[in-house]
Amino acid sequence: MSRIGKKIINVPAGVTLKVGKELVEVKGPKGQLNVPYDPAISISLDGSVVSLSRSSEDKDIRAKHGLYRALLQGAVTGVTDGYTKKLDIVGVGYRAEIKGKFLFMAVGYSHPVYFKAPDNVKVEVPAPTQIVVSGIDKQLVGQVAAKIRAIREPEPYKGKGIKYDKEVIRRKAGKTASR
């Protein structure tokens, strides 16, 4: 039995789940998400508790059992609390600001970099060296944060670039001067 797949999902008050043929619709105070699933996995809703079970012990169905449980739990958490990723900008003269619908960044290139986030993801700049990406879809928030980080990844010598909030950059020693 899958250790993750056999765990139950507690649905908080204010969240409704509608199980369709191949899609689960999750509605909550922050919005709505649709989670596709394999018909070989059966989803049962008993009041405020959701449990998943599988139809057979095939390897691919066993793998999907935990996957769909995790996706469903992520959707329930997303529509109640939402997800945020914080990014820090490190470097002299590196900064970010919001201009209209675009995120404007000066990160050491000869030109400014503009980034437009999808409509259902909110990008904020509380300080010139901080970026906060938030939304209800865990995968989309992570993907947008990764795309912003990829604009200027942190380099290992001085640590300059865009990094996640809690990320630790492994530093390298520079070359030593010859005598």
Beta strands, then each sheet from edge to edge (+ up, - down):
strand 1: 9-10
strand 2: 16-19
strand 3: 23-28
strand 4: 31-36
strand 5: 41-46
strand 6: 49-54
strand 7: 83-90
strand 8: 95-99
strand 9: 102-106
strand 10: 113-116
strand 11: 121-127
strand 12: 130-135
strand 13: 161-164
sheet 1: 1+ 6- 5+
sheet 2: 2+ 3- 4+
sheet 3: 11+ 12- 7+ 13-
sheet 4: 8+ 9- 10+
end
